[in-house]
Amino acid sequence: MTEIQTRRGECLCGAVRFETLGQLTAPTACHCGMCRRWHGALGVYTSASNAAFRLSGGENLGWYRSGPESERGFCRICGSSLFWRLVDGDQIDIAMGAINPPTGLRLDRHIWVAHRGDYYGIGDGLPQYAASSTGAEPAAPAPPLPAVGIQPDRHSGNCLCGSVQFSVNGSMRDISTCHCRQCQRWHGHAAEYSKARWVQLDLIGANYLLWYRSSDTARRGSCRVCGASLFWERHGADAVSIAAGALNPPTGLRVRHHIFVVEGEDYSDIVDGLPQYPGTGGDSLPF
């Protein structure tokens, strides 16, 4: 008898847990503005049929109607970005970072690359589609970015639903991609963070922010309404890390390095040639 493979996963705090039975689809990286706005990073998803999906802690799961026929599921306690589904569909998309490793899966395509962020490149050689891959042919690979971007004098951004909005006066730090398990679990994939000082930041809708204490020294901020992942802050610091996906383009920013790569995802590779650090990057990206 063939054993049916079971995969398990959960949100960052463990209040929402799930398991899947049998085969999952190869992961797809979605570069659309909505996924990046919600995850604060790329939306990297595998899919399972509803019949092969088991959920526990459903009372802690919030659903946000992000489109006329679709919704996104997040943990109401810690804010982890977990699921996407069609409202009356027969399957559920699961954020790869929420699945316990080893996943045994490998990324096989990029979609909605015409809407990708202006702060990173795509260099893994996988097929790229300008929009959805359904019934479409791969597009020409996205061109490489100039090494240096031009930042605007003022940055702005918001969560997916617009309840939380912010602006940053002056320049922001370039982007650090964090592959730690906490970031993967919370964002659904490796996180891309810029940074600004609190004195630079004007915040609207602070009462809609859900702050979750993710360690003894740090907390993470997401939108209570839509679940969008927005901020990471070290306790007592004068600066806050801001998820790059929440920023309105053009950002003029660039990914400069990768940190905590020893905890990195097993379904994709780092191929951009940027510096990689097993833990923090230290002073490699000041401020």
C-alpha positions in Angstrom: 0.0 0.0 0.0 1.3 3.5 -0.9 1.6 5.8 2.0 -0.2 9.2 1.6 2.1 12.1 2.3 1.0 14.4 5.0 2.4 17.9 5.3 1.7 20.2 8.3 2.0 23.9 8.9 1.0 26.7 11.2 1.0 30.5 11.7 3.8 32.1 13.7 2.0 31.9 17.1 0.5 28.4 16.4 -3.1 29.4 16.9 -3.9 28.3 13.4 -2.7 24.9 12.2 -3.3 22.8 9.2 -2.4 19.6 7.4 -2.6 18.4 3.8 -3.0 14.9 2.5 -1.4 13.8 -0.8 0.2 15.7 -3.6 0.5 19.5 -3.6 1.1 21.6 -6.7 4.6 23.0 -7.5 4.9 26.5 -5.9 4.2 29.6 -7.9 5.7 33.0 -7.1 3.2 35.8 -7.6 4.6 39.3 -8.1 1.2 41.1 -8.3 0.8 44.3 -6.3 -1.9 42.8 -4.1 0.2 39.8 -3.0 3.2 42.0 -2.3 1.0 44.5 -0.4 -0.6 41.8 1.7 2.5 39.6 2.4 4.9 42.5 2.4 6.9 40.1 0.2 6.3 37.8 -2.7 3.2 35.6 -2.6 4.6 32.1 -3.0 1.8 29.5 -3.0 1.2 25.8 -3.4 -2.4 24.5 -3.7 -4.4 21.7 -2.2 -7.9 20.5 -2.8 -10.5 21.3 -0.1 -11.0 17.6 0.4 -7.2 17.1 1.2 -7.0 20.1 3.6 -7.6 20.0 7.4 -7.7 23.1 9.6 -7.6 23.5 13.3 -7.9 26.8 15.1 -10.4 28.1 12.6 -11.9 30.5 15.2 -8.5 32.4 15.1 -8.6 32.7 11.3 -9.7 35.9 9.7 -10.8 36.2 6.0 -10.4 39.4 4.1 -12.4 39.7 0.8 -9.6 41.0 -1.4 -11.4 40.7 -4.7 -15.0 40.2 -6.0 -14.5 36.4 -5.9 -11.5 35.8 -3.7 -10.4 36.1 -0.1 -7.2 35.9 2.0 -6.8 34.2 5.3 -4.7 35.4 8.2 -4.2 34.7 11.9 -6.1 37.2 14.0 -3.7 36.8 16.9 -0.2 37.1 15.3 -1.1 38.4 11.8 0.5 35.6 9.8 -0.4 35.6 6.1 -1.6 32.1 5.3 -4.1 31.4 2.6 -5.8 32.6 -0.6 -8.9 31.0 -2.2 -11.8 31.6 -4.5 -14.9 32.0 -2.3 -16.8 29.1 -3.9 -13.7 27.3 -5.2 -12.7 23.7 -4.6 -9.1 24.3 -3.6 -7.0 26.5 -1.3 -3.7 28.2 -1.9 -1.2 27.9 1.0 1.7 30.3 1.6 4.8 28.2 1.4 6.4 29.8 4.5 3.6 28.4 6.6 4.5 24.8 5.8 6.8 23.0 8.1 10.1 22.0 6.4 11.1 20.0 4.6 8.4 20.7 2.1 9.7 18.5 -0.7 8.5 21.1 -3.3 10.3 23.3 -5.8 9.3 26.6 -7.3 8.4 26.3 -11.0 7.2 29.7 -12.3 6.8 33.4 -11.7 3.5 35.1 -12.5 2.3 38.8 -12.8 5.9 39.8 -13.3 4.7 42.9 -15.2 3.7 44.2 -11.7 6.9 43.1 -9.8 8.5 45.4 -7.3 11.2 47.9 -8.5 13.7 46.8 -5.9 14.6 43.2 -6.9 15.4 41.1 -10.0 14.4 37.7 -11.1 17.3 35.6 -12.1 16.5 31.9 -11.5 15.8 31.0 -15.1 12.3 29.8 -14.4 9.4 30.7 -16.7 8.0 34.2 -16.2 4.4 35.2 -17.1 3.4 38.8 -17.5 0.1 38.1 -15.8 -1.6 34.8 -14.9 0.0 31.6 -16.4 -3.4 30.1 -17.1 -3.6 29.6 -20.9 -0.6 31.9 -21.4 2.8 31.5 -22.9 5.9 32.6 -20.9 7.0 36.2 -21.5 10.5 37.4 -22.1 12.5 37.5 -18.9 12.1 40.8 -16.9 15.1 43.1 -17.6 17.7 43.5 -14.9 17.5 46.5 -12.7 20.1 49.3 -12.6 22.5 48.8 -9.8 21.5 52.1 -8.1 17.9 53.4 -7.7 16.8 57.0 -7.3 14.7 57.5 -4.2 11.9 60.0 -4.0 12.0 62.7 -1.4 9.0 61.2 0.3 7.9 57.6 0.4 4.4 56.4 1.1 2.6 53.1 1.6 -0.4 51.3 3.0 -1.9 47.9 3.9 -4.0 46.1 1.3 -7.3 47.5 2.5 -6.0 51.1 3.2 -6.9 51.2 6.9 -3.2 51.7 7.8 -1.3 54.3 5.8 2.1 55.9 6.3 4.6 58.2 4.7 8.3 58.6 5.3 10.1 61.9 5.0 13.5 61.6 3.4 15.5 58.6 2.3 15.1 55.0 3.6 17.6 52.3 4.0 18.0 49.8 1.2 16.4 46.4 1.5 17.5 43.4 3.5 16.0 40.0 2.6 15.4 37.9 5.7 15.1 34.1 5.4 14.6 33.4 9.1 11.8 30.9 10.0 9.9 33.6 11.9 9.8 35.9 8.8 8.9 33.0 6.5 6.1 31.9 8.9 4.7 35.4 9.3 5.0 36.8 5.8 4.5 33.4 4.0 8.0 33.8 2.3 11.3 35.4 2.9 10.8 39.0 4.0 12.1 42.1 2.3 12.5 45.0 4.7 13.6 48.6 4.3 13.9 50.8 7.4 13.2 54.4 8.6 13.4 56.3 11.8 10.2 56.8 13.7 10.7 60.6 13.6 10.5 60.3 9.8 7.3 58.4 9.9 3.7 59.8 9.7 1.2 57.1 10.5 -2.5 57.1 9.8 -4.8 54.4 11.2 -2.5 53.3 14.1 -5.6 52.0 15.9 -5.9 49.4 13.1 -2.4 48.0 13.8 -2.2 44.6 15.5 1.2 44.4 17.3 2.3 40.8 18.1 5.3 40.2 20.3 7.3 37.7 18.3 10.3 37.4 20.6 11.6 38.9 23.8 13.2 41.7 21.9 10.9 42.5 19.0 7.3 42.9 17.8 5.6 42.7 14.4 2.8 45.0 13.2 0.0 44.0 10.8 -3.4 45.4 9.8 -6.3 44.1 11.9 -8.7 44.4 9.0 -7.0 42.8 6.1 -4.1 41.1 7.7 -1.3 42.8 5.7 2.2 42.4 7.1 3.7 45.8 7.6 6.3 46.4 10.3 9.0 44.8 12.4 10.4 46.8 15.4 13.0 46.0 18.0 11.9 47.1 21.5 13.1 50.5 22.4 14.6 51.3 19.0 14.3 54.6 17.3 13.7 53.0 13.9 11.2 50.6 12.4 11.6 48.0 9.6 9.0 48.4 6.9 7.9 45.6 4.5 9.0 46.7 1.0 5.8 45.3 -0.5 3.8 47.9 1.5 5.6 50.8 -0.2 4.1 52.6 -3.2 6.2 52.6 -6.3 8.6 53.9 -7.4 10.7 53.2 -4.3 14.2 53.7 -5.7 15.4 51.0 -3.3 17.4 47.9 -4.0 17.8 44.5 -2.2 21.4 44.6 -0.9 21.9 41.3 0.9 20.3 38.1 2.4 20.4 37.3 6.1 19.6 34.1 8.2 20.2 32.0 5.0 20.9 28.9 7.2 17.1 28.9 7.9 16.3 29.5 4.3 13.4 28.0 2.3 14.0 24.7 0.7 11.7 25.3 -2.3 13.8 28.0 -4.0 17.4 29.2 -4.4 19.2 32.5 -3.9 20.7 33.3 -7.3 21.2 37.1 -7.4 24.8 37.0 -6.4 24.3 39.4 -3.4 26.1 38.8 -0.1 24.6 36.1 2.1 24.9 35.9 5.9 24.1 32.9 8.1 22.7 35.1 10.8 22.3 38.9 10.9 24.2 41.0 8.4 25.9 43.0 11.2 26.9 46.4 10.0 26.9 45.4 6.3 23.7 47.6 5.8 24.0 50.4 8.3 21.0 51.9 10.2 
